[in-house]
Amino acid sequence: MDQVPRQKVLAIALPMTMASMSTPLLGLVDTAILGHLEVAHYLAAVAAGSSVLTMLFWLFGFLRMGSTGLTARAWGTGDHNRCLELLAQSLVLAVLLGIVLVLFQQPLLTTALDLIKPSNEVRLLAFEYCQIRIFAAPATFGTLCAMGWLLGLQRAKATLLLVLFTNLANICLDFLFILGLNMNSEGAAWASFTAELLGFLLALVLVAMQLSEMHGSINKRHLRQWSRYRELLRVNRHLFIRTACLVFTMTFFTAQGARQGDDILAANAILMQLLLLVSYTQDGFAHAAESLTGHAVGTNDLDNFYHICKEVTLWGLGISCAATAAYLLFPSAIITIFTDLPEVITATQHYWPWLTTLPLAGVLCFTADGIFIGAGKTRAMQNTMLLATFGLFMPLWFFSRPMGNHGLWLAYFSFLTIRSLLMSGMFIHYTRQSFWLSSKA
């Protein structure tokens, strides 16, 4: 196999995988610190509050993804002016959306906490936690744009540095505010808020360093013309709808599991975390696909485009096969890492077979997401996600309700499978019709 695509893929995928894997570490540290306080309400408050903000911020992940694909294609064509304009446009959009989120925080946070329904004491602490952290939204969104832009320029190490710095700063500040200053859940909020601001400052420094190496200029008049934002807004709209469907599916899945009892909820959470572990690992290769396929499309190099697609798909299959093998061979050892409660262990073992099928069911859609973002075929991502969510997942869940939690997992397995099949079908269709280098969909 051609070694150049492999080297390029690994040069981006390995740093981005490390960046993705550092995110769950932050959650583990938060849990470990708050879990050893005298009162459990603080841990519950941060768990509820961080779930709300994660859901809200996840919806705006298009700021990172959209910036990566567009920048990679502009970089491939050698259009430095367009690269700079995309950076400026993305930052303007990020700040505006962050301000909107801050202004409408009261109804948004109230509605989200109503859905979770924590106890009154936990709700007050969770609301306080969210109110503090949400003021960092403009900085958080700005960091997403900077990450996407740097990744579009194939600066994976800079992106890794940014993610690691932000997460490590958050962990250190957790110890300072929670344990050192005895601020409990409020301290966790201020730690995250401060870390996000520091991360955004580092993002600006890294962007400035990259700008010093580029030639080009920004027409300031263009930043005031919304017609110049049309391409960015179109891509971001597709990615927002796609992500909203994914958030809806995950939230609905969790809610339906919760209705079946605490043991089922806990078992589903363990199984989903193990699936997300595979997803986080594959994220690095999806990010590599976004950057490299975008660059290949920008240079009109179809041969390189197909080499990159093949390489990231093979790595994705390898990761999924390794995960499936581990889950088949060591179920008991893995489960005991997460819980020692007999009821939860029994429930997890009962639904464990579903976990062994999920990595392979979703591998092609995970990989295809990166390819389609890089190539700018975001409408296909939107439409296939809508079809998978409301054309299959919801109807199948409805008709399989008599199967209980098995029916819920069947619906989710089918959701991943149909996404993989649809995205693979679209890839074949675009290849046969020579659509990768055209604006046709």
C-alpha positions as CSV (number, residue, x, y, z in Angstrom):
1,M,0.0,0.0,0.0
2,D,1.1,3.5,-0.7
3,Q,3.1,4.7,2.3
4,V,2.6,8.4,1.7
5,P,-1.2,8.4,2.5
6,R,-0.5,6.2,5.5
7,Q,2.1,8.6,6.9
8,K,-0.1,11.5,6.3
9,V,-3.1,9.8,8.0
10,L,-1.1,8.7,11.0
11,A,0.6,12.2,11.4
12,I,-2.9,13.6,11.9
13,A,-4.8,10.7,13.4
14,L,-2.4,9.8,16.3
15,P,-2.3,13.4,17.8
16,M,-6.1,13.8,17.3
17,T,-6.8,10.4,18.9
18,M,-4.7,11.5,21.9
19,A,-6.7,14.7,22.0
20,S,-10.0,12.8,21.9
21,M,-9.0,10.4,24.6
22,S,-8.0,13.2,26.9
23,T,-11.6,14.4,27.1
24,P,-13.0,11.4,29.0
25,L,-10.0,11.7,31.4
26,L,-11.3,15.2,32.5
27,G,-14.7,13.7,33.4
28,L,-13.0,10.9,35.4
29,V,-11.0,13.4,37.4
30,D,-14.0,15.6,38.1
31,T,-15.9,12.5,39.3
32,A,-13.0,11.3,41.4
33,I,-12.5,14.6,43.2
34,L,-16.2,15.4,43.8
35,G,-17.0,11.8,44.6
36,H,-14.8,11.9,47.7
37,L,-16.5,15.0,49.2
38,E,-18.8,14.4,52.2
39,V,-22.0,15.2,50.4
40,A,-23.0,13.4,47.2
41,H,-25.1,16.4,46.0
42,Y,-22.1,18.2,44.6
43,L,-21.2,15.2,42.3
44,A,-24.8,14.9,41.2
45,A,-25.0,18.6,40.5
46,V,-21.9,18.6,38.3
47,A,-23.0,15.4,36.6
48,A,-26.4,17.0,35.7
49,G,-25.0,20.4,34.9
50,S,-22.2,19.1,32.7
51,S,-24.7,16.8,30.9
52,V,-26.8,19.9,30.0
53,L,-23.8,22.0,28.8
54,T,-22.3,19.0,26.9
55,M,-25.5,18.6,25.1
56,L,-25.8,22.3,24.3
57,F,-22.1,22.7,23.2
58,W,-22.2,19.5,21.2
59,L,-25.0,21.0,19.1
60,F,-22.5,23.7,18.0
61,G,-19.8,21.2,17.0
62,F,-20.4,22.2,13.4
63,L,-18.2,25.3,14.1
64,R,-15.2,22.9,14.3
65,M,-16.3,20.5,11.5
66,G,-17.4,23.0,9.0
67,S,-14.2,25.1,9.4
68,T,-12.0,22.0,8.9
69,G,-13.5,20.9,5.6
70,L,-13.8,24.3,4.0
71,T,-10.3,25.3,5.1
72,A,-8.8,22.1,3.9
73,R,-10.2,22.6,0.4
74,A,-9.1,26.2,0.3
75,W,-5.7,25.2,1.4
76,G,-5.6,22.6,-1.3
77,T,-6.3,25.2,-4.0
78,G,-3.6,27.5,-2.5
79,D,-6.1,30.2,-1.8
80,H,-4.6,31.8,1.3
81,N,-7.0,34.7,1.2
82,R,-10.0,32.3,1.4
83,C,-8.3,30.5,4.3
84,L,-7.9,33.7,6.3
85,E,-11.5,34.8,5.4
86,L,-12.9,31.5,6.6
87,L,-11.0,31.9,10.0
88,A,-12.4,35.4,10.4
89,Q,-16.0,34.3,9.4
90,S,-15.9,31.3,11.7
91,L,-14.8,33.5,14.7
92,V,-17.5,36.1,14.0
93,L,-20.1,33.4,13.9
94,A,-18.7,31.7,17.0
95,V,-18.8,34.9,19.1
96,L,-22.4,35.8,17.9
97,L,-23.7,32.3,18.7
98,G,-21.9,32.3,22.1
99,I,-23.5,35.7,23.0
100,V,-27.0,34.4,21.9
101,L,-26.5,31.3,24.2
102,V,-25.6,33.6,27.1
103,L,-28.5,35.9,26.5
104,F,-31.0,33.0,26.4
105,Q,-29.5,30.9,29.1
106,Q,-32.4,31.1,31.5
107,P,-35.0,29.3,29.3
108,L,-32.5,27.0,27.9
109,L,-31.1,25.8,31.2
110,T,-34.5,25.6,32.8
111,T,-35.9,23.5,30.0
112,A,-32.9,21.2,30.0
113,L,-32.9,20.6,33.8
114,D,-36.7,20.0,33.6
115,L,-35.9,17.1,31.3
116,I,-33.3,15.6,33.6
117,K,-35.5,16.2,36.8
118,P,-32.9,16.2,39.5
119,S,-33.8,16.7,43.2
120,N,-34.5,20.3,44.3
121,E,-31.2,20.7,46.1
122,V,-29.2,19.2,43.2
123,R,-31.1,21.3,40.7
124,L,-30.1,24.5,42.4
125,L,-26.5,23.5,42.5
126,A,-26.6,22.3,38.9
127,F,-28.2,25.6,37.7
128,E,-25.5,27.6,39.5
129,Y,-22.9,25.4,37.8
130,C,-24.4,26.0,34.4
131,Q,-24.8,29.7,34.9
132,I,-21.1,30.1,35.6
133,R,-19.8,27.9,32.8
134,I,-22.1,29.2,30.1
135,F,-20.5,32.6,30.1
136,A,-17.4,30.9,28.6
137,A,-19.5,29.9,25.5
138,P,-18.0,32.6,23.2
139,A,-14.5,31.4,24.1
140,T,-15.5,27.8,23.8
141,F,-17.0,28.3,20.4
142,G,-14.0,30.4,19.3
143,T,-11.6,27.6,20.3
144,L,-13.7,25.1,18.3
145,C,-13.2,27.4,15.2
146,A,-9.5,27.7,15.8
147,M,-9.2,23.9,16.2
148,G,-11.1,23.3,13.0
149,W,-9.0,25.9,11.1
150,L,-5.7,24.5,12.3
151,L,-6.8,20.9,11.5
152,G,-7.8,22.0,8.0
153,L,-4.3,23.2,7.5
154,Q,-3.0,19.8,8.8
155,R,-1.6,21.3,12.0
156,A,-2.7,18.3,14.2
157,K,0.1,18.8,16.7
158,A,-1.1,22.4,17.4
159,T,-4.6,21.1,17.8
160,L,-3.4,18.4,20.2
161,L,-1.5,21.0,22.3
162,L,-4.6,23.1,22.5
163,V,-6.9,20.3,23.7
164,L,-4.3,18.9,26.2
165,F,-3.5,22.3,27.6
166,T,-7.2,23.1,28.1
167,N,-8.0,19.8,29.8
168,L,-4.9,19.8,32.0
169,A,-5.6,23.3,33.0
170,N,-9.1,22.3,34.0
171,I,-7.8,19.4,36.0
172,C,-5.2,21.5,37.9
173,L,-7.9,24.2,38.6
174,D,-10.2,21.5,39.8
175,F,-7.7,20.7,42.6
176,L,-7.2,24.4,43.4
177,F,-10.9,25.5,43.5
178,I,-12.6,22.3,44.8
179,L,-10.0,21.0,47.3
180,G,-7.8,24.0,47.9
181,L,-10.5,26.7,48.2
182,N,-13.4,24.3,49.3
183,M,-15.7,25.6,46.5
184,N,-17.3,22.2,45.8
185,S,-19.5,22.2,42.6
186,E,-19.1,25.9,42.2
187,G,-15.4,25.4,42.1
188,A,-15.8,22.8,39.3
189,A,-17.7,25.4,37.3
190,W,-15.1,28.1,37.8
191,A,-12.3,25.7,36.9
192,S,-14.0,24.8,33.6
193,F,-14.8,28.5,32.9
194,T,-11.2,29.6,33.5
195,A,-9.8,26.7,31.5
196,E,-11.9,27.5,28.5
197,L,-10.8,31.2,28.6
198,L,-7.1,30.1,28.9
199,G,-7.7,27.6,26.1
200,F,-9.1,30.3,23.8
201,L,-6.1,32.6,24.6
202,L,-3.7,29.7,23.6
203,A,-5.8,29.2,20.4
204,L,-5.3,32.8,19.4
205,V,-1.6,32.4,20.0
206,L,-1.4,29.3,17.9
207,V,-3.5,30.9,15.1
208,A,-1.2,34.0,15.2
209,M,1.9,31.8,14.8
210,Q,0.3,30.1,11.8
211,L,-0.7,33.5,10.3
212,S,2.9,34.6,10.4
213,E,3.7,31.8,8.0
214,M,0.9,32.5,5.5
215,H,0.6,35.0,2.7
216,G,-2.7,36.7,2.1
217,S,-5.0,39.3,3.4
218,I,-8.7,39.7,4.5
219,N,-11.0,42.2,2.9
220,K,-12.7,43.6,5.9
221,R,-15.6,44.7,3.8
222,H,-16.4,41.0,3.1
223,L,-16.8,40.3,6.8
224,R,-19.8,42.6,6.8
225,Q,-21.4,41.0,3.7
226,W,-23.6,38.1,4.7
227,S,-23.6,36.8,1.1
228,R,-19.9,36.0,1.7
229,Y,-21.0,33.7,4.6
230,R,-23.3,31.7,2.3
231,E,-21.1,28.6,1.9
232,L,-20.1,28.5,5.5
233,L,-23.7,28.8,6.7
234,R,-24.9,26.2,4.3
235,V,-22.3,23.6,5.5
236,N,-22.9,24.5,9.1
237,R,-26.7,24.2,8.7
238,H,-26.3,20.6,7.3
239,L,-23.9,19.7,10.2
240,F,-26.1,21.3,12.8
241,I,-29.1,19.2,11.7
242,R,-27.0,16.1,11.5
243,T,-25.6,16.7,15.1
244,A,-29.1,17.6,16.4
245,C,-30.4,14.2,15.2
246,L,-27.5,12.4,16.9
247,V,-28.0,14.3,20.2
248,F,-31.7,13.5,20.0
249,T,-31.1,9.8,19.5
250,M,-28.6,9.6,22.3
251,T,-30.8,11.6,24.7
252,F,-33.9,9.5,23.8
253,F,-31.9,6.3,24.2
254,T,-30.8,7.3,27.7
255,A,-34.3,8.5,28.7
256,Q,-35.9,5.2,27.6
257,G,-33.4,3.2,29.5
258,A,-34.0,5.3,32.6
259,R,-37.7,4.4,32.4
260,Q,-36.9,0.7,32.8
261,G,-35.2,1.1,36.2
262,D,-31.9,2.1,37.7
263,D,-30.1,-1.2,37.0
264,I,-31.0,-1.0,33.3
265,L,-30.0,2.7,33.2
266,A,-26.6,1.8,34.8
267,A,-26.0,-1.1,32.5
268,N,-26.8,0.9,29.4
269,A,-24.5,3.7,30.6
270,I,-21.6,1.2,30.9
271,L,-22.3,-0.3,27.5
272,M,-22.6,3.1,25.8
273,Q,-19.3,4.3,27.5
274,L,-17.5,1.3,26.0
275,L,-18.9,2.1,22.6
276,L,-17.9,5.7,22.9
277,L,-14.4,4.6,23.8
278,V,-14.2,3.0,20.3
279,S,-15.7,6.1,18.8
280,Y,-13.2,8.4,20.5
281,T,-10.4,6.2,19.2
282,Q,-11.8,6.3,15.6
283,D,-12.3,10.1,15.9
284,G,-8.6,10.7,15.2
285,F,-8.9,8.9,11.8
286,A,-12.1,10.7,11.0
287,H,-10.3,14.0,11.7
288,A,-7.5,12.9,9.4
289,A,-10.0,12.1,6.7
290,E,-11.6,15.6,7.1
291,S,-8.3,17.4,6.6
292,L,-6.7,15.1,4.0
293,T,-9.7,14.4,1.7
294,G,-10.5,18.2,1.8
295,H,-7.0,19.0,0.7
296,A,-7.1,16.3,-2.0
297,V,-10.4,17.7,-3.4
298,G,-8.9,21.2,-3.3
299,T,-6.0,20.0,-5.4
300,N,-8.2,17.9,-7.7
301,D,-6.2,14.8,-6.9
302,L,-8.7,12.0,-7.0
303,D,-6.1,9.3,-6.8
304,N,-4.8,10.7,-3.5
305,F,-8.4,11.1,-2.4
306,Y,-9.2,7.4,-2.8
307,H,-5.9,6.4,-1.2
308,I,-6.8,8.5,1.9
309,C,-10.4,7.0,2.0
310,K,-9.0,3.5,1.8
311,E,-6.4,4.1,4.5
312,V,-8.7,5.6,7.1
313,T,-11.4,2.9,6.4
314,L,-8.8,0.1,7.0
315,W,-7.7,1.7,10.2
316,G,-11.3,2.1,11.3
317,L,-12.0,-1.5,10.6
318,G,-8.9,-2.6,12.5
319,I,-9.9,-0.6,15.5
320,S,-13.5,-2.0,15.4
321,C,-12.2,-5.6,15.0
322,A,-9.8,-5.2,17.9
323,A,-12.6,-3.8,20.1
324,T,-15.0,-6.5,19.1
325,A,-12.4,-9.2,20.0
326,A,-11.7,-7.6,23.4
327,Y,-15.4,-7.4,24.2
328,L,-15.9,-11.0,23.2
329,L,-13.0,-12.4,25.1
330,F,-12.9,-10.4,28.3
331,P,-16.5,-9.4,29.2
332,S,-16.2,-10.1,33.0
333,A,-12.9,-8.4,33.4
334,I,-14.1,-5.3,31.6
335,I,-17.5,-5.1,33.5
336,T,-15.8,-5.3,36.9
337,I,-13.7,-2.3,36.1
338,F,-16.9,-0.2,36.0
339,T,-19.0,-1.7,38.8
340,D,-19.1,-4.3,41.6
341,L,-22.8,-4.1,42.1
342,P,-24.3,-7.6,41.5
343,E,-27.5,-6.3,40.0
344,V,-25.8,-4.0,37.6
345,I,-23.2,-6.7,36.6
346,T,-26.0,-9.1,35.8
347,A,-27.9,-6.6,33.7
348,T,-24.8,-5.6,31.9
349,Q,-23.9,-9.2,31.1
350,H,-27.5,-9.8,29.9
351,Y,-27.2,-7.0,27.2
352,W,-23.4,-7.5,26.5
353,P,-23.9,-9.3,23.2
354,W,-25.2,-6.0,21.7
355,L,-22.0,-4.3,22.5
356,T,-20.0,-6.9,20.6
357,T,-21.8,-6.0,17.4
358,L,-21.9,-2.2,17.6
359,P,-18.3,-1.3,16.7
360,L,-18.5,-3.1,13.4
361,A,-22.1,-1.8,12.8
362,G,-20.9,1.8,13.0
363,V,-17.4,1.7,11.6
364,L,-18.3,2.8,8.1
365,C,-20.5,5.7,9.2
366,F,-17.8,6.9,11.6
367,T,-15.2,6.9,8.8
368,A,-17.6,8.3,6.1
369,D,-18.4,11.3,8.3
370,G,-14.8,12.5,8.0
371,I,-14.6,11.8,4.3
372,F,-17.9,13.6,3.5
373,I,-17.0,16.6,5.7
374,G,-13.6,17.0,4.0
375,A,-15.2,16.6,0.5
376,G,-17.9,19.1,1.3
377,K,-20.8,16.6,0.9
378,T,-22.5,17.6,4.1
379,R,-26.0,17.6,2.7
380,A,-25.7,13.8,2.3
381,M,-24.7,13.5,5.9
382,Q,-27.7,15.5,6.9
383,N,-30.2,13.5,4.8
384,T,-28.9,10.1,5.8
385,M,-28.9,11.0,9.5
386,L,-32.5,12.3,9.2
387,L,-33.5,9.0,7.5
388,A,-31.7,6.8,10.0
389,T,-33.2,8.7,13.0
390,F,-36.8,9.2,12.0
391,G,-37.2,6.6,9.2
392,L,-35.7,3.7,11.1
393,F,-34.6,4.3,14.7
394,M,-37.9,5.8,16.0
395,P,-40.3,3.4,14.1
396,L,-38.2,0.4,15.1
397,W,-38.1,1.4,18.7
398,F,-41.9,1.9,18.7
399,F,-42.7,-1.5,17.3
400,S,-40.0,-3.3,19.4
401,R,-41.2,-1.9,22.8
402,P,-42.5,-5.3,23.9
403,M,-38.9,-6.5,23.8
404,G,-38.0,-4.0,26.5
405,N,-34.3,-3.0,26.6
406,H,-33.4,-5.5,23.9
407,G,-35.8,-3.6,21.6
408,L,-34.0,-0.4,22.5
409,W,-30.6,-1.8,21.7
410,L,-32.0,-3.4,18.5
411,A,-33.2,0.1,17.4
412,Y,-29.8,1.6,18.1
413,F,-27.9,-1.2,16.4
414,S,-30.1,-0.7,13.3
415,F,-29.5,3.1,13.5
416,L,-25.8,2.6,13.2
417,T,-26.1,-0.1,10.6
418,I,-28.4,1.9,8.3
419,R,-26.2,4.9,8.6
420,S,-23.2,2.8,7.6
421,L,-25.1,1.4,4.6
422,L,-26.5,4.7,3.5
423,M,-23.2,6.5,3.7
424,S,-21.4,3.7,1.9
425,G,-24.1,3.8,-0.8
426,M,-23.7,7.5,-1.2
427,F,-19.9,7.1,-1.5
428,I,-20.3,4.5,-4.3
429,H,-22.9,6.8,-6.0
430,Y,-20.6,9.8,-5.9
431,T,-17.7,7.8,-7.2
432,R,-19.6,6.4,-10.1
433,Q,-21.1,9.8,-11.0
434,S,-17.7,11.6,-10.5
435,F,-19.3,14.0,-8.0
436,W,-16.4,14.3,-5.6
437,L,-14.8,17.2,-7.5
438,S,-18.1,18.9,-8.4
439,S,-20.7,20.8,-6.4
440,K,-23.4,18.4,-7.4
441,A,-25.1,16.3,-4.7
